Amino acid sequence: MRFGRTRKNLTEKQKVKLAWIVQTDPTLGRAYYLKKGLRVIFKLPIDEAGEALNKWVA
């Protein structure tokens, strides 16, 4: 499964697999969503990134 895509760009098969992973292993699912959130923070302007990172860490 390739996770280098945004969720909206996943194929139907990848969406089903991701849903199965989240349901089967909630810890792994949470890790996936935390990683995705961190990627969003890196794309933010510097003045917004600090606050977003603090929220992400919390």
PyMOL Python script that loads the backbone (N, CA, C, O; Angstrom):
from pymol import cmd

cmd.read_pdbstr("""\
ATOM      1  N   MET A   1       0.850  -1.185   0.000  1.00  0.00           N
ATOM      2  CA  MET A   1       0.000   0.000   0.000  1.00  0.00           C
ATOM      3  C   MET A   1       0.886   1.235   0.000  1.00  0.00           C
ATOM      4  O   MET A   1       1.820   1.340   0.795  1.00  0.00           O
ATOM      5  N   ARG A   2       0.599   2.135  -0.865  1.00  0.00           N
ATOM      6  CA  ARG A   2       1.380   3.355  -0.967  1.00  0.00           C
ATOM      7  C   ARG A   2       0.654   4.479  -0.244  1.00  0.00           C
ATOM      8  O   ARG A   2      -0.459   4.841  -0.624  1.00  0.00           O
ATOM      9  N   PHE A   3       1.280   5.043   0.809  1.00  0.00           N
ATOM     10  CA  PHE A   3       0.649   6.102   1.589  1.00  0.00           C
ATOM     11  C   PHE A   3       1.186   7.483   1.250  1.00  0.00           C
ATOM     12  O   PHE A   3       0.943   8.426   2.003  1.00  0.00           O
ATOM     13  N   GLY A   4       1.907   7.639   0.146  1.00  0.00           N
ATOM     14  CA  GLY A   4       2.459   8.930  -0.209  1.00  0.00           C
ATOM     15  C   GLY A   4       1.423   9.870  -0.793  1.00  0.00           C
ATOM     16  O   GLY A   4       1.779  10.941  -1.284  1.00  0.00           O
ATOM     17  N   ARG A   5       0.193   9.512  -0.755  1.00  0.00           N
ATOM     18  CA  ARG A   5      -0.878  10.317  -1.334  1.00  0.00           C
ATOM     19  C   ARG A   5      -1.753  10.899  -0.231  1.00  0.00           C
ATOM     20  O   ARG A   5      -1.744  10.426   0.905  1.00  0.00           O
ATOM     21  N   THR A   6      -2.506  11.931  -0.588  1.00  0.00           N
ATOM     22  CA  THR A   6      -3.498  12.419   0.359  1.00  0.00           C
ATOM     23  C   THR A   6      -4.669  11.450   0.353  1.00  0.00           C
ATOM     24  O   THR A   6      -4.875  10.710  -0.610  1.00  0.00           O
ATOM     25  N   ARG A   7      -5.420  11.463   1.421  1.00  0.00           N
ATOM     26  CA  ARG A   7      -6.535  10.517   1.535  1.00  0.00           C
ATOM     27  C   ARG A   7      -7.515  10.663   0.369  1.00  0.00           C
ATOM     28  O   ARG A   7      -8.055   9.670  -0.120  1.00  0.00           O
ATOM     29  N   LYS A   8      -7.742  11.892  -0.071  1.00  0.00           N
ATOM     30  CA  LYS A   8      -8.698  12.082  -1.158  1.00  0.00           C
ATOM     31  C   LYS A   8      -8.178  11.526  -2.484  1.00  0.00           C
ATOM     32  O   LYS A   8      -8.963  11.304  -3.406  1.00  0.00           O
ATOM     33  N   ASN A   9      -6.871  11.298  -2.595  1.00  0.00           N
ATOM     34  CA  ASN A   9      -6.291  10.761  -3.826  1.00  0.00           C
ATOM     35  C   ASN A   9      -6.040   9.260  -3.769  1.00  0.00           C
ATOM     36  O   ASN A   9      -5.495   8.685  -4.711  1.00  0.00           O
ATOM     37  N   LEU A  10      -6.431   8.626  -2.673  1.00  0.00           N
ATOM     38  CA  LEU A  10      -6.247   7.183  -2.574  1.00  0.00           C
ATOM     39  C   LEU A  10      -7.219   6.471  -3.501  1.00  0.00           C
ATOM     40  O   LEU A  10      -8.332   6.940  -3.737  1.00  0.00           O
ATOM     41  N   THR A  11      -6.785   5.339  -4.019  1.00  0.00           N
ATOM     42  CA  THR A  11      -7.704   4.520  -4.796  1.00  0.00           C
ATOM     43  C   THR A  11      -8.727   3.913  -3.846  1.00  0.00           C
ATOM     44  O   THR A  11      -8.540   3.935  -2.630  1.00  0.00           O
ATOM     45  N   GLU A  12      -9.791   3.379  -4.391  1.00  0.00           N
ATOM     46  CA  GLU A  12     -10.817   2.760  -3.553  1.00  0.00           C
ATOM     47  C   GLU A  12     -10.228   1.597  -2.760  1.00  0.00           C
ATOM     48  O   GLU A  12     -10.557   1.416  -1.587  1.00  0.00           O
ATOM     49  N   LYS A  13      -9.372   0.819  -3.384  1.00  0.00           N
ATOM     50  CA  LYS A  13      -8.719  -0.311  -2.702  1.00  0.00           C
ATOM     51  C   LYS A  13      -7.861   0.187  -1.542  1.00  0.00           C
ATOM     52  O   LYS A  13      -7.854  -0.423  -0.472  1.00  0.00           O
ATOM     53  N   GLN A  14      -7.137   1.289  -1.743  1.00  0.00           N
ATOM     54  CA  GLN A  14      -6.293   1.844  -0.680  1.00  0.00           C
ATOM     55  C   GLN A  14      -7.143   2.398   0.462  1.00  0.00           C
ATOM     56  O   GLN A  14      -6.769   2.273   1.628  1.00  0.00           O
ATOM     57  N   LYS A  15      -8.281   3.007   0.138  1.00  0.00           N
ATOM     58  CA  LYS A  15      -9.181   3.521   1.182  1.00  0.00           C
ATOM     59  C   LYS A  15      -9.716   2.384   2.042  1.00  0.00           C
ATOM     60  O   LYS A  15      -9.803   2.502   3.264  1.00  0.00           O
ATOM     61  N   VAL A  16     -10.071   1.286   1.391  1.00  0.00           N
ATOM     62  CA  VAL A  16     -10.576   0.118   2.128  1.00  0.00           C
ATOM     63  C   VAL A  16      -9.481  -0.443   3.026  1.00  0.00           C
ATOM     64  O   VAL A  16      -9.732  -0.787   4.181  1.00  0.00           O
ATOM     65  N   LYS A  17      -8.264  -0.533   2.492  1.00  0.00           N
ATOM     66  CA  LYS A  17      -7.149  -1.067   3.279  1.00  0.00           C
ATOM     67  C   LYS A  17      -6.839  -0.162   4.469  1.00  0.00           C
ATOM     68  O   LYS A  17      -6.589  -0.651   5.571  1.00  0.00           O
ATOM     69  N   LEU A  18      -6.855   1.159   4.253  1.00  0.00           N
ATOM     70  CA  LEU A  18      -6.608   2.098   5.340  1.00  0.00           C
ATOM     71  C   LEU A  18      -7.686   1.976   6.417  1.00  0.00           C
ATOM     72  O   LEU A  18      -7.375   1.971   7.608  1.00  0.00           O
ATOM     73  N   ALA A  19      -8.933   1.880   6.009  1.00  0.00           N
ATOM     74  CA  ALA A  19     -10.028   1.715   6.976  1.00  0.00           C
ATOM     75  C   ALA A  19      -9.848   0.430   7.775  1.00  0.00           C
ATOM     76  O   ALA A  19     -10.092   0.409   8.981  1.00  0.00           O
ATOM     77  N   TRP A  20      -9.421  -0.641   7.110  1.00  0.00           N
ATOM     78  CA  TRP A  20      -9.186  -1.909   7.794  1.00  0.00           C
ATOM     79  C   TRP A  20      -8.052  -1.773   8.815  1.00  0.00           C
ATOM     80  O   TRP A  20      -8.151  -2.280   9.932  1.00  0.00           O
ATOM     81  N   ILE A  21      -6.971  -1.082   8.419  1.00  0.00           N
ATOM     82  CA  ILE A  21      -5.835  -0.885   9.323  1.00  0.00           C
ATOM     83  C   ILE A  21      -6.267  -0.100  10.558  1.00  0.00           C
ATOM     84  O   ILE A  21      -5.936  -0.469  11.685  1.00  0.00           O
ATOM     85  N   VAL A  22      -7.004   0.978  10.339  1.00  0.00           N
ATOM     86  CA  VAL A  22      -7.450   1.822  11.453  1.00  0.00           C
ATOM     87  C   VAL A  22      -8.351   1.025  12.396  1.00  0.00           C
ATOM     88  O   VAL A  22      -8.254   1.162  13.616  1.00  0.00           O
ATOM     89  N   GLN A  23      -9.225   0.196  11.832  1.00  0.00           N
ATOM     90  CA  GLN A  23     -10.139  -0.590  12.654  1.00  0.00           C
ATOM     91  C   GLN A  23      -9.418  -1.741  13.358  1.00  0.00           C
ATOM     92  O   GLN A  23      -9.717  -2.050  14.511  1.00  0.00           O
ATOM     93  N   THR A  24      -8.485  -2.364  12.674  1.00  0.00           N
ATOM     94  CA  THR A  24      -7.797  -3.530  13.206  1.00  0.00           C
ATOM     95  C   THR A  24      -6.702  -3.169  14.206  1.00  0.00           C
ATOM     96  O   THR A  24      -6.523  -3.851  15.215  1.00  0.00           O
ATOM     97  N   ASP A  25      -5.980  -2.103  13.920  1.00  0.00           N
ATOM     98  CA  ASP A  25      -4.863  -1.689  14.775  1.00  0.00           C
ATOM     99  C   ASP A  25      -4.954  -0.186  15.021  1.00  0.00           C
ATOM    100  O   ASP A  25      -4.323   0.596  14.309  1.00  0.00           O
ATOM    101  N   PRO A  26      -5.734   0.227  16.020  1.00  0.00           N
ATOM    102  CA  PRO A  26      -5.938   1.655  16.280  1.00  0.00           C
ATOM    103  C   PRO A  26      -4.636   2.425  16.529  1.00  0.00           C
ATOM    104  O   PRO A  26      -4.545   3.605  16.192  1.00  0.00           O
ATOM    105  N   THR A  27      -3.643   1.777  17.107  1.00  0.00           N
ATOM    106  CA  THR A  27      -2.370   2.457  17.346  1.00  0.00           C
ATOM    107  C   THR A  27      -1.688   2.799  16.025  1.00  0.00           C
ATOM    108  O   THR A  27      -1.180   3.907  15.849  1.00  0.00           O
ATOM    109  N   LEU A  28      -1.681   1.862  15.116  1.00  0.00           N
ATOM    110  CA  LEU A  28      -1.095   2.117  13.801  1.00  0.00           C
ATOM    111  C   LEU A  28      -1.905   3.165  13.037  1.00  0.00           C
ATOM    112  O   LEU A  28      -1.339   4.016  12.350  1.00  0.00           O
ATOM    113  N   GLY A  29      -3.214   3.101  13.159  1.00  0.00           N
ATOM    114  CA  GLY A  29      -4.068   4.111  12.526  1.00  0.00           C
ATOM    115  C   GLY A  29      -3.786   5.495  13.065  1.00  0.00           C
ATOM    116  O   GLY A  29      -3.698   6.458  12.303  1.00  0.00           O
ATOM    117  N   ARG A  30      -3.645   5.600  14.375  1.00  0.00           N
ATOM    118  CA  ARG A  30      -3.333   6.906  14.994  1.00  0.00           C
ATOM    119  C   ARG A  30      -1.977   7.405  14.526  1.00  0.00           C
ATOM    120  O   ARG A  30      -1.813   8.594  14.253  1.00  0.00           O
ATOM    121  N   ALA A  31      -1.014   6.517  14.431  1.00  0.00           N
ATOM    122  CA  ALA A  31       0.313   6.907  13.947  1.00  0.00           C
ATOM    123  C   ALA A  31       0.232   7.442  12.521  1.00  0.00           C
ATOM    124  O   ALA A  31       0.888   8.428  12.186  1.00  0.00           O
ATOM    125  N   TYR A  32      -0.563   6.799  11.692  1.00  0.00           N
ATOM    126  CA  TYR A  32      -0.738   7.255  10.309  1.00  0.00           C
ATOM    127  C   TYR A  32      -1.305   8.680  10.281  1.00  0.00           C
ATOM    128  O   TYR A  32      -0.801   9.540   9.559  1.00  0.00           O
ATOM    129  N   TYR A  33      -2.350   8.919  11.068  1.00  0.00           N
ATOM    130  CA  TYR A  33      -2.970  10.246  11.073  1.00  0.00           C
ATOM    131  C   TYR A  33      -2.065  11.300  11.707  1.00  0.00           C
ATOM    132  O   TYR A  33      -2.078  12.455  11.282  1.00  0.00           O
ATOM    133  N   LEU A  34      -1.284  10.922  12.708  1.00  0.00           N
ATOM    134  CA  LEU A  34      -0.317  11.864  13.282  1.00  0.00           C
ATOM    135  C   LEU A  34       0.736  12.253  12.247  1.00  0.00           C
ATOM    136  O   LEU A  34       1.115  13.419  12.141  1.00  0.00           O
ATOM    137  N   LYS A  35       1.200  11.268  11.489  1.00  0.00           N
ATOM    138  CA  LYS A  35       2.181  11.543  10.434  1.00  0.00           C
ATOM    139  C   LYS A  35       1.592  12.495   9.388  1.00  0.00           C
ATOM    140  O   LYS A  35       2.258  13.429   8.942  1.00  0.00           O
ATOM    141  N   LYS A  36       0.354  12.251   9.009  1.00  0.00           N
ATOM    142  CA  LYS A  36      -0.292  13.114   8.022  1.00  0.00           C
ATOM    143  C   LYS A  36      -0.438  14.533   8.567  1.00  0.00           C
ATOM    144  O   LYS A  36      -0.241  15.504   7.836  1.00  0.00           O
ATOM    145  N   GLY A  37      -0.780  14.655   9.844  1.00  0.00           N
ATOM    146  CA  GLY A  37      -0.907  15.976  10.457  1.00  0.00           C
ATOM    147  C   GLY A  37       0.423  16.713  10.477  1.00  0.00           C
ATOM    148  O   GLY A  37       0.474  17.922  10.249  1.00  0.00           O
ATOM    149  N   LEU A  38       1.485  15.991  10.746  1.00  0.00           N
ATOM    150  CA  LEU A  38       2.807  16.608  10.771  1.00  0.00           C
ATOM    151  C   LEU A  38       3.214  17.092   9.379  1.00  0.00           C
ATOM    152  O   LEU A  38       3.843  18.141   9.242  1.00  0.00           O
ATOM    153  N   ARG A  39       2.857  16.333   8.362  1.00  0.00           N
ATOM    154  CA  ARG A  39       3.160  16.761   6.990  1.00  0.00           C
ATOM    155  C   ARG A  39       2.461  18.082   6.661  1.00  0.00           C
ATOM    156  O   ARG A  39       3.021  18.930   5.965  1.00  0.00           O
ATOM    157  N   VAL A  40       1.250  18.251   7.160  1.00  0.00           N
ATOM    158  CA  VAL A  40       0.507  19.496   6.931  1.00  0.00           C
ATOM    159  C   VAL A  40       1.230  20.658   7.605  1.00  0.00           C
ATOM    160  O   VAL A  40       1.338  21.743   7.033  1.00  0.00           O
ATOM    161  N   ILE A  41       1.722  20.433   8.811  1.00  0.00           N
ATOM    162  CA  ILE A  41       2.427  21.484   9.553  1.00  0.00           C
ATOM    163  C   ILE A  41       3.649  21.957   8.782  1.00  0.00           C
ATOM    164  O   ILE A  41       3.921  23.157   8.742  1.00  0.00           O
ATOM    165  N   PHE A  42       4.389  21.044   8.170  1.00  0.00           N
ATOM    166  CA  PHE A  42       5.584  21.424   7.415  1.00  0.00           C
ATOM    167  C   PHE A  42       5.261  22.286   6.196  1.00  0.00           C
ATOM    168  O   PHE A  42       6.136  22.977   5.675  1.00  0.00           O
ATOM    169  N   LYS A  43       4.022  22.249   5.745  1.00  0.00           N
ATOM    170  CA  LYS A  43       3.617  23.042   4.587  1.00  0.00           C
ATOM    171  C   LYS A  43       3.086  24.424   4.980  1.00  0.00           C
ATOM    172  O   LYS A  43       2.857  25.268   4.114  1.00  0.00           O
ATOM    173  N   LEU A  44       2.893  24.654   6.268  1.00  0.00           N
ATOM    174  CA  LEU A  44       2.345  25.932   6.742  1.00  0.00           C
ATOM    175  C   LEU A  44       3.404  27.026   6.728  1.00  0.00           C
ATOM    176  O   LEU A  44       4.599  26.743   6.808  1.00  0.00           O
ATOM    177  N   PRO A  45       2.957  28.289   6.624  1.00  0.00           N
ATOM    178  CA  PRO A  45       3.893  29.402   6.792  1.00  0.00           C
ATOM    179  C   PRO A  45       4.477  29.359   8.207  1.00  0.00           C
ATOM    180  O   PRO A  45       3.820  28.912   9.146  1.00  0.00           O
ATOM    181  N   ILE A  46       5.695  29.820   8.341  1.00  0.00           N
ATOM    182  CA  ILE A  46       6.421  29.715   9.614  1.00  0.00           C
ATOM    183  C   ILE A  46       5.659  30.330  10.793  1.00  0.00           C
ATOM    184  O   ILE A  46       5.715  29.808  11.906  1.00  0.00           O
ATOM    185  N   ASP A  47       4.953  31.430  10.553  1.00  0.00           N
ATOM    186  CA  ASP A  47       4.233  32.083  11.649  1.00  0.00           C
ATOM    187  C   ASP A  47       3.042  31.253  12.139  1.00  0.00           C
ATOM    188  O   ASP A  47       2.593  31.448  13.269  1.00  0.00           O
ATOM    189  N   GLU A  48       2.528  30.350  11.336  1.00  0.00           N
ATOM    190  CA  GLU A  48       1.428  29.479  11.749  1.00  0.00           C
ATOM    191  C   GLU A  48       1.936  28.116  12.227  1.00  0.00           C
ATOM    192  O   GLU A  48       1.268  27.436  13.006  1.00  0.00           O
ATOM    193  N   ALA A  49       3.097  27.732  11.762  1.00  0.00           N
ATOM    194  CA  ALA A  49       3.607  26.390  12.035  1.00  0.00           C
ATOM    195  C   ALA A  49       3.906  26.165  13.517  1.00  0.00           C
ATOM    196  O   ALA A  49       3.656  25.076  14.032  1.00  0.00           O
ATOM    197  N   GLY A  50       4.429  27.160  14.201  1.00  0.00           N
ATOM    198  CA  GLY A  50       4.774  26.996  15.617  1.00  0.00           C
ATOM    199  C   GLY A  50       3.571  26.635  16.466  1.00  0.00           C
ATOM    200  O   GLY A  50       3.617  25.699  17.264  1.00  0.00           O
ATOM    201  N   GLU A  51       2.503  27.379  16.289  1.00  0.00           N
ATOM    202  CA  GLU A  51       1.286  27.107  17.062  1.00  0.00           C
ATOM    203  C   GLU A  51       0.691  25.751  16.680  1.00  0.00           C
ATOM    204  O   GLU A  51       0.237  24.999  17.543  1.00  0.00           O
ATOM    205  N   ALA A  52       0.696  25.451  15.395  1.00  0.00           N
ATOM    206  CA  ALA A  52       0.148  24.166  14.928  1.00  0.00           C
ATOM    207  C   ALA A  52       0.980  23.008  15.481  1.00  0.00           C
ATOM    208  O   ALA A  52       0.425  21.975  15.857  1.00  0.00           O
ATOM    209  N   LEU A  53       2.301  23.167  15.533  1.00  0.00           N
ATOM    210  CA  LEU A  53       3.154  22.121  16.060  1.00  0.00           C
ATOM    211  C   LEU A  53       2.886  21.907  17.553  1.00  0.00           C
ATOM    212  O   LEU A  53       2.861  20.770  18.024  1.00  0.00           O
ATOM    213  N   ASN A  54       2.691  22.984  18.282  1.00  0.00           N
ATOM    214  CA  ASN A  54       2.365  22.850  19.714  1.00  0.00           C
ATOM    215  C   ASN A  54       1.077  22.070  19.909  1.00  0.00           C
ATOM    216  O   ASN A  54       0.990  21.234  20.809  1.00  0.00           O
ATOM    217  N   LYS A  55       0.075  22.333  19.077  1.00  0.00           N
ATOM    218  CA  LYS A  55      -1.198  21.603  19.167  1.00  0.00           C
ATOM    219  C   LYS A  55      -1.001  20.141  18.782  1.00  0.00           C
ATOM    220  O   LYS A  55      -1.592  19.248  19.388  1.00  0.00           O
ATOM    221  N   TRP A  56      -0.164  19.900  17.768  1.00  0.00           N
ATOM    222  CA  TRP A  56       0.085  18.543  17.322  1.00  0.00           C
ATOM    223  C   TRP A  56       0.762  17.729  18.427  1.00  0.00           C
ATOM    224  O   TRP A  56       0.406  16.574  18.662  1.00  0.00           O
ATOM    225  N   VAL A  57       1.742  18.341  19.105  1.00  0.00           N
ATOM    226  CA  VAL A  57       2.462  17.656  20.174  1.00  0.00           C
ATOM    227  C   VAL A  57       1.523  17.345  21.343  1.00  0.00           C
ATOM    228  O   VAL A  57       1.625  16.288  21.966  1.00  0.00           O
ATOM    229  N   ALA A  58       0.612  18.272  21.632  1.00  0.00           N
ATOM    230  CA  ALA A  58      -0.317  18.078  22.749  1.00  0.00           C
ATOM    231  C   ALA A  58      -1.259  16.937  22.436  1.00  0.00           C
ATOM    232  O   ALA A  58      -2.123  16.609  23.248  1.00  0.00           O
TER     233      ALA A  58
END
""", "prot")
cmd.dss("prot")
cmd.show_as("cartoon", "prot")
cmd.util.cbc("prot")
cmd.orient("prot")
